[in-house]
Amino acid sequence: MELLSNLSYSECAPVVTAEAMRFLDGDTKRSRVTNNGFQPFWGTQSDASSTDSDGFSSTIDAGYSLMKMAGIALFRRVCNFLGEDRERKSVAIVIGGGNNGGDGLALASNLIVAGIPCTVYSLAKPETFKDEASLAYEDFEKNGGKLIYISGNLPEKPQFSLVVDCMLGNGASGELRPAFARAVITISDWGIPILAADAPTGYDSAEHHAGLPCIEAEETVLFGLPRLDAYTQEGARVFGKVTVEPLDYPDDLIDKINNGIFLATEKMIPALLPDRNDFGDKRSQGTALIVAGSGNMTGAAALCTKSALRSGTGLVTLATPKALLPALQTKLDEPVFCGIGDASTDKLSIMHLMQLQDATQHQNAIAIGPGLGTDTETQDAIRMFLTGLQTPVVVDADAINACGSAFFCMEGGPANAIITPHKREWERNFGPLPSNESFYPEYLRQFATQFKITIVLKGCPTYVAIPDGRIYIIPAHNSGLAKGGAGDVLTGIIVALLSQGVAAAEAAVLGVLLHQKAGRLTRKKMGAFGMLPSDVIEMLPTAFGC
């Protein structure tokens, strides 16, 4: 866990609530006034921050400095969306009267200076702007901007290349007021791509759900730090692609709101990869045992094994019922085969435990479960095998089903265990998940800390809960991975990482990141309809950066 805990906030940002962001914003403003300004702690210093190092006379001035940074961040995203010939394209910015509207005015000032046509529609009268938003409006006017005040009645079919939603933003809650509801409906009817600032208008950040109506953005820019709402299945539907644009929040103030929930992204992969021993033999690169397969499910064993082989481990042993060996040996060349039982054995049972335990000798890590089946004798054998096991182990698929909720109270249960259920497996074995996904992190944290296990709850997003209470959220939406066998591939990656000495928490987080990166690259090459889990395995070398 040392590598994970050593990552900076720029490498692995905390996921915070809308309320926490408001506290951070206020603390930062006061700190900038008290400390006469400070340099940015992460990311690239923006033009706005470079002019603010002389200090601030008030929290409003300090807040406006942050607002200008948000405007520049939005400007970058707008330019990225418009692409070339952006001066020939036009942008509509729809604002409210609060600071989210101020962000929109700051964006408009940047667009005007850059010569990009923009029209600003406001649901608030200029005289109602306060504090930072008022300063943003003054600069907007100085740059030649003209505000169009509306009461929700926008043009029916305007010709814009992009709409920027700056009506309410982060922290809005409750039912939309009529003027805002009319604006949302009209903008949605335009059929023009929408970029939202901090949150789509209509998304309730207090209740964590999309109201009716609600903006469905193509992209949402989050300022400062990520929020969980943007990555849940409920939120992702309206947030669209999510970009986090850092602002000048100092580490010590982020520490105050950091609740141990982090966003894990592909940029973390290089820092978490294990070192390779170029002078070592195969055993020095890690040894892994995979216990998998039964009469009708040889594919799961093959996928898990091949995935482990593609993930850096030096020696993989596949322990599988002996009747399956002919089929598996035609699919796999590289592993060592440990045939369990006799030539007629097609499932694991208690009578094979001694043979299986012998196979664990000299193994650095074990994976158990893919394709083992749900026969009662097999389930009994799995539970007995896991009891007292000290070798790091990935418990997946049918091994989860065999243990059920008893896994959490097994006498002498396995140490250093990682379990990898998807949501249906979790609910079937351990009880219902919270009805609102925003409560998943705290719910999983209780299980991981109480029972000292690492939990990989697979889905969109995937949650990794580790025994010290930290939660890692890995966002990805790839229907090409929603196919039988994808979980077996993930298990193979994780057990390979464990075998190479990667700690359980890091193996879980890194394994999910590599799996999703390989899935993303496979989808780009083959498309979501045609890609298979075996194709994802072939993309693993690229995902590792080899």
C-alpha positions, 0 to 999 in steps of 0.5 A: 500500500505504500505506493498508493499512499505516496501518490500526490493529489495531482496523481490521485485526487480525492473525490469530495462532495458538493458541500466539501467543495464549498468549504474548500472554496471558502477556506482557500479564499480566506487563506489567500487573503491571510497568506497574501497569495500562494503558488498553485500546488498541482497542474500547470500554472494558469495565466490567471494564477500568475497575476495573483501572487501579490496577495488579495485585499478581500475574499471576494478578490481571492474568489474572483481569482479562482473564478478567472481560473475556472473561466480559463479552464472552460475556455480550453475545453471550448477550444478543444471542442470547437477544433480548428477554424474556431473563429468561424464557429459560435458558442451560446453560454447560458448563465444564472445569477450565482458563481456558476454564472460568473464562471460563464461570464469569465469564459465569455471574456476569454472567448471575446478576447480570442475572437470566438463569437459567443452569445450570453443568455442570462436568467438573472438581471445584471443588477442581481449579480453579487461578489465574484459574479459581479466582478466577472460581469464588469470585466465582461462588459469592459471586453465588449460583451453584451448580455441578453436577459431572458426569463427562460424563453430562449430562441427556438432553433439557433445556429450555434456549434456549442452550448455551455451550461452555466446556469446552476452548477455544483451544489444545486438541489431541489426542483428547478424553478420554472424559468430554469426548467423552460431553459433546460427543455429548450436547450435540450430541444436544440440538439446542439452539443452541451458542455456543462460547468461543474454539473448539468442543470437539473442534477440534484447534488443533494439527493444525487439524482437527475431531475426532470428536466435535466441537461444531458451534457456531452461533457462536464468540466469539474473545477478543482476536485472530482465529485462522485456524482459525475461517475455513478450510473445515475450521474454519468448519464447526464454528466457525459465525459468528465474532465477535472480542471484543477484550481489553486487549492493547497494540500493542507486545505484539501487534507481537511476535506479528504475523506479517503475516497480517491479517483484512480485513473490510467495515469497512475499505472506507471507509478504502480507497476512492479519492477522487473528483475532483468537478471532473475529467472522465471520464479523470481518474476513471480509464481501464481496458482490458478484453481479453475474450471469444471466440466462445462466451463473450461473457458474461464480457466483458459482466460484467467490463465492466459491473462495471468501469463500476459501480465508479467508473472514468471510461472503460472500453474493451472490446477484443474480437474484432470478430465479438462486437461485435453481441452485446456492443453490445446488452448494453452502452451505456457502454463504448468498443468496440475491435473486434479483427481483421475481421468474421469474427474470433472469437478473439484471435491474435498477428496482433492484437497491434499493434492490442491494444497500440495500445489500451493507450495512455493506459490507467491499468489493464488486465484480461485473460482473461475468456472469451478461450478456450484456443486455442493462438494466443490463449494465445501472444498473451496471453503476448506481450502481457503480456511487458514490460507496465508498466501495472497489470494484472489477469490472470484466467481464460484469461490465467492458463491461457495463462501457467501456471507460466511466468508466474512466470519470464517474461522481462520479465513484467508489473509491478504484476500481480494474478492471480486464480485460484480453487483449481482454476486454481491447482493446474492451473497452478502445482501442488498447494496444501498439503493443510492450509489452515492452511499456505496463508498461508506458501505464498502468501507465498513466491510473492508475495514471490519473484515480486513479484506480488499473488495473489488466491486465490479461495474461502472464505475468499479469500486476498490475498498481496502482494509485501511478504509481508503476507497478507490473509484475507477470510472469507465463505461465500456459495453465491450467488457460486459461479456462473459469471461471479462471477469476471468481476465481481470482475476488473471491480471490481479493474481499475476500482480500479487505474484510479483510482490505487489501488495493486495490494495495496489494489485486490485487498483492497478489490475482494474486500471490495466483491465479497463485500459486494455478494454478501452484500447480493444474497443477502439480497435475492434468496436464494442460489438465484436470485441471478446475477452480474449482480444482484451488479453492480447491488448494487455502488453500495450496496456502495460506500456510494453 
